[in-house]
């Protein structure tokens, strides 16, 4: 007889706090989330204006809408109405092809509290190309590098369309941009909407993310990057991820002069062929901190006069009197923000000279210092900037420390590998050439974050960097451009946008790895009473048992899940499990220095946690997930079901991981980095079955025919047909409209 397995139910493996934090990161409004209740099955979240939606209209619940039968109907949100009588009304313009509202494409109000709905825009690159050809419009010329190669595959064409669709066009498609705004916001969190994302697209995203994680882990590997930049090197011998190998080969094909560990490379510009340009080596999401615009800082002492040092003993002088004034005007970038110095608001302005006093910016200098962002160009006519600079203040550093200030390069649009990074220098820049558009505002609401963060459950892939902490001032940076006589398409002193996020220090090429702890907690700390009410009652109990013995402590570089609550001395967005990388551990005391995956834990900074007094588990491993080698998706899903059951015999880390995985799936999202592609395909089929059942829930004739066995199932999703066939093989005696059936019990035989 097999030994019994202790049934251990881990606290807070899935909680309302976790659920709200997840949805908040995906862009859901706080007002909607305040109405979210644990166990709620039908959301009543507001759709966005111009969003294309699919609604399940049941005649018994929407009697004022003229529909031929219950089912799913598509339309576009025209406007929202204020809540009244505990209702949420939206005006929907129905698709005429579905004969809704008597066959007329009319606009009608719908109370979304009474219906199930979901986004329904489906990106179709082939149809878009056909439409462009029919109307005489040419495809966008913005595709470069791998974007051109990607167009030869279905998934590549889909992602290329998803990036180019974010650009402003004359033929504006509001529904498409609303969809892409949501889709990219979700994808940068490691999830995509299951019903709207082709499985092959999810698989390609996973390959791109593996590149991102590889670059984060190997950024400091000098030998690797020396080999990558060496001419004539056999790149296949370096054991690189396939997508990274393809990007590097494409970069060298384009004449790359330098490939940076920051995930960018220098090559001849497509905008200005006589100049060098800067390109992405990896997938870049919108509102990501790509690195620091580094160089020698020239501090403004008065209007138009500068010093190389902040010391008062140096004489200030105009830029025109500096030996490399032409280079400063050509390549320099402006910093401007308001700081609190000696209790007073003080405007801090400076010019960053990436040439470090030299007469020009050379590839040799860029390579030696790994400071590539001075190479960025302006967009050409018909093109759009995809980056901007943001002036940040690290309030953890002393006011007289130069490391208190950073000028960060932030993406404003999604970019595929080998896309050129373009930045608009500002309206006041003195240029003698035509220039393209400024960065669009489509992703402005997204908080800027490091591109080196990971997604929950990917500890087996490894990371060396995490999200930047929120530790800088939240004050505007007023544009203050300089006027230059330069006519080159090389970087200038650009208008700097507002500083809305907080960042710690580091001057060179990429965001900082580590930062100090906050001296004073900001007002965004978690309300412990509210969180205890949201999460399960286990959060109320003080843990008294030791979390580990010295023999079981993790090793440095391990990834672990740690349970955190209000009394653990670490600021958390909710009580529950968080993923962290072990930086160091003292085996005698159990004290571990942890780098958190989630940027909301301890303000994104490292924490010292006593693992003897904390609950922790090793992260789920890749051999459990079988992301690249899953041969039976149904077995994988059966394992995912069993993992959340106490006493299943599976590792407890699986309970933590799959509890979150199911929570995300409940809202229609799938973690593409940790889910095999054939499992995604199976889930899409099962989702179609659920959708079909929801649409015929009140169709008595349909269910009577199902129960009689004479129903024609030719128009029923194949997955549902298979389920009905399997149920009949089990001796199903009756099928219910709720998606249930009665058969002989497998337990009581």
N, C-alpha and C positions, 0 to 999 in steps of 0.2 A: 504494500500500500504506500502510495507516495506521501511524503511528509506534507503536512498542512502548511500553508503560507499565511503568515500573519497579515491580517487586513489592516493596513495603515492608510489612513486618509490624510494627506498632507493639507495643512491649513492654507487657505488663500491661493490654492493652485489656480483657481479662476474666481474672480470677484467682481462686484459692481465697480469698484475703484479701478481695477485693471481695465474693464470694459470702457469706462468713461475716458480714461487716459488714452486708450487706443483710438477711440473715435475722435477725440479732440485733436490728436496728432494728424488725423486724416482730413482735418478741416471742418468738421461738424461744429455748428455754432453752440456756444455755451447755453443759450436759451433752450435749444432743443435737448441738450444733454441734461438740463435740470429736470426735464420731464421723464427722463429714462428711468424705468423701474426694473429691479431685478426680476428676471423671468418673463418680461414683456416680449410677446411673440411678434406683434405687428408694430413697426415703427411709425411714428407720425411726424418724422422730420420734414422740414420744409425742403422742397426741391428748389433749385435755382431758376431764376428767370432765364428763358431761352433754352432750358434743359429739355432734352427729349426724353420722355418717360413712357413706361409701359405700366398700365394699371389694370388690376383684376376687378372687373365690374360684375357684381352679382346682382341680378335684377331685384332680389328681395331687399337689398341694402341701399340701392341707388335708384329708387323708383322714379325720381324726377329726370332721369337720363334715358333717352330713347335708344335702346340697343336691341338688336335682333335676338340676341341670346347672351347668356352669361359667358364670360371669357376675358381674354387679355386684349386690351385696346391701346394703341399707341397715339401719342400726341405730343405737342410742344407746350411748355409752360409759358403763358403770355404775361401773367402778372400774379402777384400774391395779394390777398386781402387780409385785413387785420383779423385777429382771432375774435370771435364773438360766440357767445353761448357755448363756450368750450369746444368750438369748431375751428378748423384750419381750412380756409377756402383758398383754392387756386383756380385761376382761369386756364382751361386747357383748350387748345385748338386741335381737334381730332384729325387724324389722317383720313382723307375722303375715301381712300381705297378700302377702308374697313367698314364703310357704310354705317359709321357711328352717327347718332343723332339724325336718323332718317336718311342717311346717305349723303348728308351735306357736311362740308368741312366747316363746321360752326364752332364757335367758342362757347364753352359752358363752364360754370363754376362746379368744382368738385370739393367735397369735404374730405381731405386726405386722412382724417381720423377714421373714416368708414371703409377705406379701401387699402389693399396691398398695392404698393408701387415700387418700381425700381428704375434706375437709369437704363435707357435702351438704345443710345446712339451706338451704331456699329461702324467702325472705321473700315472702309473698303477701298484700298488704294487702286485696284483695277478699275472699279466704277468711276473713281475720281479722274483717272487718266483718260478714260473714255469720254467723260463729260468735258474735260478740257479740250480734247481733240475735236469733239463735236462743235464746241463753241469757238474754236480757233485760238484758245489760250494755250500758251506753252507752259511746260512744267517748270517749276522753280529751278533756278540755276544755283541755288545755295548748296546743293549736295556736293560734297567733296570727299575724297579719300574713300574710307570704308562705306560711307553713305552710298557711293556709286556702286560698289561691289554688293552692298546689302540689297540694292534694288533688284538683283537677279534672283533673290530668294523670296518666298512668300513672307516669312517673318521679317526679313530685312526690309522689304518694301513697306511692311506695316509700320515698323519703327521709324523708317525714314519719313513716312507720311505723318507719323505722330510728332516728330520734331519740327518738320516744316509747317505743320498745321498750326503751330503756336505763333507763327510770324504774321504780322499784319498784312492784309492783302486788299486789293480793290474789291474783289468778290468776297466780302466778309461773310463767313458762316458762323453765326453766333452759337448755334447748337454744337458745332464741332469744337469751338474753342472752350465752351463750358465743359464738354466732355474731357478734352485734353487737359484742362486746368485741374480737374479732379483726378484724372488718371495718373498724371505725373506726380501729383502730390501724394497719391497712394503708393506709387511705385517706389518713391524714394524712401518709404517706410518698409520696403521689402514685401509688399503685398499688391495684388492686382485684383480687380473685380472678375470673378470667375466667369460670369455669363457674357462678358464683353471682350475678353482677352483670349485670342487663340492660344492653345497649348504650346505651339511652336514658338510663339512670341515670348511666352513665359520661360521657355527653355533657353532662348537666346539672351534674355535678360539675366538669367542665372549665370551664363557664361561671362557676360560683362561684369557681373558682380564678383565672380571669382577673380577677375583681373583686378578689381578695386581692392579686394582683400589681400591679394598677392602684393600689390604695390604698397599697401599699408605695412605689411609684415617685413618686406625686403627693402624698404626705403633707405635704410642705413647700410645696406650690403655694398660696400665700395667695390669689391671684386666683381660682383654681378654687373653693376652699372658700367664699370670699366670694360667688361667683356661685351656688353650690349653696344657700347659706343665704338668699340674697335672695328675697324674696317676689315672686311674679309673674314669675320668670325662666323663659324657655323652656329647659327642661333639655335638650331634644333638640339644641340648638345647641352643647352642651358636649362632644360626641363622647365620651360615656361608654359603657362596656361595657353591653350590653342588660340584663344581670342587675342591675347597679348602678343603672341608670336606673329599673328596675322597683322596686327596694328604696327608692330615694329618693322616688319617687312615693307608695309605700305609706306611708313615714314621714310625709310631709307630709299624707297623707290621715288619718293618726292624730293629727295636730296637733303635729308635731315642732316643738319650740322651738329646738333647736340640733342640727346634724349635725356630728359631730366627725371630723377626719382620722384619729382612732384607730380608726375603723370602728364607731362606736356613735352613737346619737342619743338625745336627751332628748325625751320625750313623756309625756302623761298615762298614769299607771300602770293596768294592768289589774287589779292586785292591790288597790290602794287608789286609786280614781278621784279622790279629793281631793288626791292627791299626784302629783308627777312621778315617772317611772320611767326607767330606762336600757335601751335596746334594742340588739340587734346589727344592723349594717348589712350584714354579710357572713356567710358560712358560718364557723362556729367549731368547731374540733375539740376533743376533750377534752384536758385538761392543756396548754392553751396560755396563755402569758402575754399577757393582754390589755392591760396597762398598769400604771402605778404609781398607787397610792392616794396622791395628793399633798395637801399642805396645810402648815400650820404645825405644827412638831413641838414637843410639850410633853414635856420629859424628866423622868422620874420620879427624884427624888433620895432619897426614902424612901417608906415605904408610904403611898401616897395623896397625896403632895405632889409638885408639879411646878414646873418653870421653863421659860420660853420659850427660854432660851439654855443651852448646855452649860457656860458660864462659871460658876465657883464664886461669883462676887460677887453673883449675883442671888438674892434670897430665895425659897425654895421655899414653895409654898402649896397648899392643897387646890383641886381643880377648882371647888368651889362658890364660891371667892373670885375666880375669873376673871370679867371683865365679861360674857362670852358663854357662861357655864357651861351654860345650857340648850341652846344650839346645839352645844356640845361633846358633851354627853350624847346629843343626838339624832343627830348626824352623825359623831361621832368614831370612830376605829378604832384598835385597840391594836397596837403593835409589841412583840415580845418575842423575844429570842434571846440566846444565850450567845456572848460574844466573848472573844478572848485579848488582854488589855491589860496591857502591861508584864510579860508572861510569866505572868499569872494569869487564870484563868477569871472572867469578870465578866458578870453578868446585866445586859443592856441592855433597858430597857423605856421606852416612850414612848406618848403618845397623839397621833395625827395629827388636826389640826383642819382639815378641808377648807374651813371658813368663813374661815380666816385672821384670826380675831379678830372677825369680824362676827357680828351677832345671828342671822343665818340664812344659808342657802346659796341664792343667787339664780342664775337662768339667766344674768344678765349677767356674774356673776363666773365661772361655769363657762365661758362663751363666751370671755371675755377671757384667761383663763389656760389654757384647754383642759384642764381638770381635771374630767372628768365623773363619775368613779367614786364620788364622794360621794352621788350621786343613787340608787344601787342600793337596792332594797327587799327585805324578807323575803318568802319564799313564803307564799301564803295557805293556808288549810286544803285539804288534798288535793293540794297542789302540792309540788314538790321543789326545793331550792336547786340551781343549776347553776354557781355560782361560789364561791370561797373566797379568803381572803387568806393570803399566806405571807410571813413575816418573813425577809428575806435580808440577808446581810452581804457586802459587796464587799471582800475582803481586800487588794485592790490599793491601796485608799485608806488614808491615815493614820488612826490610831485616833481622832484628834481632829477629823476631817473629817466633817461631817454627811452628805456624799455616800457615806459608807461604808455607810449603812443605807438599805434600801428596803422598803416594804411593797407587795408585788406582788399584783395581782388575777389569779387563775388560773381558767380554766374547768374544771369537773369533769365536764361532760356535753357532747355535741355539740349545737349549736344552728344552726338554719336562720336566714336573714335575718328580721329583725323579731320575733325572740323576746326576751322581757324577761329581763334579767340579774337573777337573784335570789340573795341571799346570806343565810345563816342567821347571826344575831347571836350565837348562843351560848346555852347553857342558863342562864347566870347573868344574862342581860340582864333587867332589870326591865320587863316588858311587861304591858299590861292587855288584850291581845287574843290570840285563838287564832292559832297559827302552824303552818306546814307542816313538812315534813321537812328534815333536814340533807342535804347532798350525799351521794349514795351512794358506795360505795368501788369501783365496777366498774372504774374506770380509774386507781385509786390507784397501781398499779405503773408507770405511764407517767411518764417524766421530763418535767417541765415545760420547755417550749421556747417561743421566740418564734413568733408567728403570721406573721412576715414572711419566713420562710425559703422557699426555692424547692426545686424538685425537679431532679434531674440532667437536663440536656438542655433546659432551658427558658430559656436565656440570651437567646433572641430576644424573650422577653416583657418582660424587664427587671426588675430588683430594686434597691432602694436600701437594704434592710436584710437582715440575716442572723440566724442563730440566735445566741442569747446564749451567751457563753462560760461555762465551768464554773470560776468563779474566786471562789467564796464559801465560807464555812465549811459543814461538813456536821454541824451540831449541832442538837439538838432545840430547839423553842421551846415552853416550857411555857405552857399556857393560863392567863391571869390576867385575868379579866373584871372590868370595873367595874360597879357597880350604878347604874342610872339610873331616874328617875321618869318618863321620857318614855313616852308611849303611842302615838307616831306610828310608822308603818311605814317610817320613814326609817332610814338606816344608823346603826349603833351601834358600840360597842366590842366587837368579836366575839372569841370564842375563836380564837386563831390556831393553825393546824396546824404540824407540824414543818417545819423548814427542811431539805430534802433535796437541793436543787440549789443551784448557785452562780451568782450573777449579778453583772455589773458595775454601775457606777453609772448613775443618772439619776433625778431626782426626779419630773419631770412626766410627764403623760399617757400616754406610751408607753415601751416598753423602749428602752434606750440604743442608739445607732447604732454607737458605737465604744468601745473600752476599751483599756487599756494591756496590754503584754505581761506574761506571768507571770514573776515574778522567779525562781521555783524550779519546775521541772516537777513535776507531781504523779506519783504512782506508777503511773498508768495508761498510761504511754508504751509504745510498741510495742516488742516484743522483736525486734530486727533479725534475729537468727539464725533465729528461727522464721518470720518473714515471708519471708525469702529462700528458705526451704525450701518454704513454701506457694506462693509465686508462681513464675513461670517463671525459668529461670536468667539471664535478661537483667538481673534485679535485682542480680546479683552484679557486673556489669561497671560500672566507673566510666565515665560518659560523658565523652568528651574533645572531641567536636565542639561547636561553638557552636550554640546553639539558634536564633539569629536574627541578622540584620544590622540596622543602624539603620533601613534603609528599610522593613523589614517589621515593625517593632514595632507593637503594637496601640495604639489611642487610648483615652484616658479614656472611661469608660462602656461600653467593649466588654466582651463576655463571652468568656472563653477557657478551654480545657482545658489544665491544666499537669500534667506528670508529676512526681510527688514520690516520693523514696525516703529512706532513713535518712540519707544523707550530704548532704541538701539544706538542713539546718538548720531544718526545719519538722517539728513533731510530727504524725504521720499515723497513722490507724488501720490502714492497710495500704499497701503500695507500689502505686501506680497513678496513674490520671488523676482529677483533681478539677477541678470547675468553679469559676470565680472571676470577679468583676467587677473590671475595672481602674479603680482610683480615680485614680491618677496614674502617669506614666512619665517617666523621665529618658532622653531619646533618646540622649544622648552616652554614658551609662554602662550603659544597658539595665536600670536598676533600676526595677521597677514595684511600686507598693503595691497589694496585692490583697485583696479582701474575699471570703472563701470561702463557697461555697454550703453545704458540709458543716460542721456545728458541731463535728465531731471534729478538724478540721484546725487545728493551732495553737491548740487550746482555744477555737475559735470566733472568734478575734481576727484582725485584719488582719496580713498578712505582707509583708515586702519581699523580692522574688525577683529575682535577676539573670536576665533572660530571654535574655541572650547565652549563658548557660551551662546553660539549662534547655530541655527539650523542651516546646513549647507549640503549640497550634492554636486558631484561631478556632472558637467553638462552632458546632454545626450550626444552620443557619438555617431559618426557617419555610418558605421556598420549597422546601426539600428535603423537609420533613415533610408539607407540604400538608394540615395538620390540618383546615382548613375547606374545602378545595377538591379533595379526592381524589375522582376519578370512577371509578377502577378499582382496587379493593382488591387484586386479584391482582397487578397491576403494582407496586403499593406494596410488597407482600410480596416480589416478585422483586427490587426495589431493596434491600430490607432484607437479603436473602440476599447479594446482590452486594456490599453495602457492607463486609462483614466479610472479603471475599476480597482478598488482596494483588494488586495489579495490575488492580483493577476499573476504574480510571480515575475513580472517584468521590472526592470530597474525603476526606482522611484523617480529618477530624473525624467523618465518617459512620462510620468504622471504630470510633472510640472510643464514639460514641453507641450504635450498633446492637449492638456487642458486649455492652454492658450491657443493652440492650433485650431481646436474646435470652436473656441470663442470667436476667432477671426472668421472662420468658415460660416458660422451662424449669421454673420452680417454680410455674407456673400463674397468674402475676400479669401484669397489663397496665398500662402507664403511661397512664392515661386522659387526661392533659393533652397528651400528645405523639403520640397514636395516633388517626387518623380513626375515626369511629364505624362506617363501613361496613367498615373493616378489622377492628374488634372483632367485628362480626357474622360476618365470614368466618372469623375465628379460632375463634369459638365453634362454628361448623359443623365445622371441621377437627378441633377437639378432640373432638367427638362421634364422629367417624370413628375417631380413635385409641382412644377408649374402647370402641367397638364391637369393634374388632379385638382389643383386649386381652381382652375377655370371651369371644371364640370361638377363642382361640389353640389350644385342644386339640380343637375340634369338627371331626373329620375329615370327617364327612358334609357339613358346610357348605362346607368348602374343596374337597371333591370336586365338589360341585354348582357352585361358583363356576368351577372349572376346566373343567367340562363345558359351561358357558354356560346351564345349565337351572335355575339357582337362582332362586327367587322372592325378589326384593329389595324387596318392599313394606314390610318391617319394618326395613330397613337405612337408616341416616341418608342423606339426599339427597346430602350431600357425598361420601360413600363410593361411592354409586351412580355419581355423575359421574366419580369417579376411576377406577372399574372400567371404565366406558364409554370414557373417554379412553385407558386402558391398552390395551383391546382395539383401539381405532383405531390405536394405535401398533404393533400386531402382537404383543400379549402372548402368550407361549407357555405360561407357567405362573405361577400365583399362590401365594405362600407365606404361611403363617399369621403370619409375622413382619411382615406388611404390605409385602412386596416382590413384585416380579414380574420375569420375564425377557422381554426384547424386544430387537429389533435395536438395537445401539449407535448413538447419535447422533454419537459421536466417530469410531469406526472404521467408515467406510462402505465 
